[in-house]
């Protein structure tokens, strides 16, 4: 799917009932902000928006507005229903393709970890990292191959490979993914340590009694 989004202008002071009716008709109320376009209330097709958010949530979108041509924009905020998670309202902001933007990019974990094969638990702590670059250089995703990760190993944000013209803004020490030691192994280790300490205590007691 491409990143084009055709929108319609709507009234500035729509009532709650009018907004509910708009959603019932398959359109989502929205606002787009920008230096050259000001603040414009718009509406977007729900199905088109849903597909776009699924495939291009943090990327550059080409917005086609009636009588105002096309403009590059990005999503700046999404308001969803608390229960069904349907989009209730969305904000866009106009961008300049010649100026850097800061955005979140999805981290895609690929490969099979030897640590997982040995019983370790793959735990993803960061699904996205924040980067800064020119809009047309914004990656759609950042891949990391975990084929060499063993049990107890972790990947930090600073370990991710980014293009030279893309700057990482997330803390480089932030843990992205880790291979946890199996809980059973941890329990066995703790039990072994306990048995060892108990045996040492008994030996010390016996030694003291013989003196």
Order of alpha helices (4+ residues) and beta strands (2+ residues): beta-alpha-beta-beta-alpha-beta-beta-beta-beta-alpha-beta-beta-beta-beta-beta-beta-alpha
